[in-house]
């Protein structure tokens, strides 16, 4: 007898031997158990992959590579993500929390060149970094860096990062457009992901998927961009044009930044941040609306008119501006403090929706904890409600900041640094920044491009304890003053020093304060006092 079962789209089977058939003849139930055990051994050892167990029998998972799974659903995922961010407070709060903590007021550029590789003295390195930072501010702190003359670079960071969370990805074009008032031609143009799609709405192929054309190695070669947004009021499928943009120029210059976070090899497009929790967020939003409506109704004088005669009074309320009724109304209006006129034989029965619902808040919190796990936001940070102890609140903030720092570094490396390097190429080519060997030696170029991107500091629950801990880390040589300044205030210690010296000098001259003591190295531990009744030898032996 041949025993078989379908596993993962294929049939796994085996032929019963003489012993199996004998056992089946004597004890069919035991034979079935033996057959099940043998089939499971053939199919594999993971219960999660079993198609025999009742718990997983109807579990059908979709197969396919990253593009096959993501791209067909991406347009609808985008629209639903945007709808949540327009109308669902919890979704808006989650995304705003991430953007505020990752970008905040913007990631500021701090030049950190490799002075040893460039053979520069400390003074020469300081002067070069100061000049470079001045030139960078000239470009980045002006709307001229935006092709639309609208956003400064810090605002672009906010918008680009918000787009990756909301839509899954965003594209940044870097055209060269020289305008009066700015010596630099580099401009940045952000493009929504909807505009990048296959020409003529063609199906994905091995070389082009989601509007991204790739070579045999999977590297991007070209992006196909619609000349207008497909959701525009004046959009017409018959009058659109695709504008192909090469990912790199012939010289290797990057022309397009595709900002998204891959989660699988070979992935062409990004997925929205809220994608795994779209359904629970929407359900929770509907539940909240229903509870609010029920609470509003319970606050009204809500009654039903019961008539012995069976006749219904179609106008039980006197028309008022509050109830907005009229003499010709054929429906019942409810309002707070409404007065009903009852006919003979009619009585009132009050409708009690039992609101507010005492189970509402615990249920919502339980769902939000699961949503927070998916979004890497602790519950306290997600709802911005800290009611536990100092230690618990601090642990929640530290856990959240691991996520925020990871995303901040990702944004700095894949957006800010790429644009900074393109700007530096132009600045050196124009001669506004002197960098000998920049274009001839990749090592020298890398040394000149050393940069730190400094963002807003984490929040502090107890600033006194945070400052004390920072001081101890510096005293113990576990950290530097520069790093602690960045962590505590988001500032630049080196840039602060001239102002600090000026303020302390002025305070000293005015007799209003004392000079701040320099941070001293930790004192050597004192030797234990010697016992006068014992000799040195006795102390050593003991």
HELIX and SHEET records of a PDB file:
HELIX    1   1 UNK A   18  UNK A   26  1                                   9    
HELIX    2   2 UNK A   28  UNK A   43  1                                  16    
HELIX    3   3 UNK A   47  UNK A   49  5                                   3    
HELIX    4   4 UNK A   66  UNK A   87  1                                  22    
HELIX    5   5 UNK A   89  UNK A  102  1                                  14    
HELIX    6   6 UNK A  115  UNK A  118  1                                   4    
HELIX    7   7 UNK A  122  UNK A  140  1                                  19    
HELIX    8   8 UNK A  143  UNK A  145  5                                   3    
HELIX    9   9 UNK A  153  UNK A  167  1                                  15    
HELIX   10  10 UNK A  193  UNK A  195  5                                   3    
HELIX   11  11 UNK A  199  UNK A  201  5                                   3    
HELIX   12  12 UNK A  237  UNK A  239  5                                   3    
HELIX   13  13 UNK A  275  UNK A  277  5                                   3    
HELIX   14  14 UNK A  278  UNK A  298  1                                  21    
HELIX   15  15 UNK A  360  UNK A  375  1                                  16    
HELIX   16  16 UNK A  379  UNK A  383  1                                   5    
HELIX   17  17 UNK A  390  UNK A  411  1                                  22    
HELIX   18  18 UNK A  412  UNK A  416  3                                   5    
HELIX   19  19 UNK A  417  UNK A  430  1                                  14    
HELIX   20  20 UNK A  442  UNK A  448  1                                   7    
HELIX   21  21 UNK A  463  UNK A  475  1                                  13    
HELIX   22  22 UNK A  481  UNK A  489  1                                   9    
HELIX   23  23 UNK A  493  UNK A  509  1                                  17    
HELIX   24  24 UNK A  536  UNK A  541  1                                   6    
SHEET    1   A 2 UNK A   2  UNK A   7  0                                        
SHEET    2   A 2 UNK A  10  UNK A  15 -1                                        
SHEET    1   B 2 UNK A 108  UNK A 111  0                                        
SHEET    2   B 2 UNK A 451  UNK A 454 -1                                        
SHEET    1   C 3 UNK A 189  UNK A 192  0                                        
SHEET    2   C 3 UNK A 170  UNK A 173 -1                                        
SHEET    3   C 3 UNK A 256  UNK A 259 -1                                        
SHEET    1   D 4 UNK A 208  UNK A 209  0                                        
SHEET    2   D 4 UNK A 212  UNK A 214 -1                                        
SHEET    3   D 4 UNK A 220  UNK A 226 -1                                        
SHEET    4   D 4 UNK A 242  UNK A 246 -1                                        
SHEET    1   E 2 UNK A 303  UNK A 307  0                                        
SHEET    2   E 2 UNK A 346  UNK A 350 -1                                        
END                                                                             
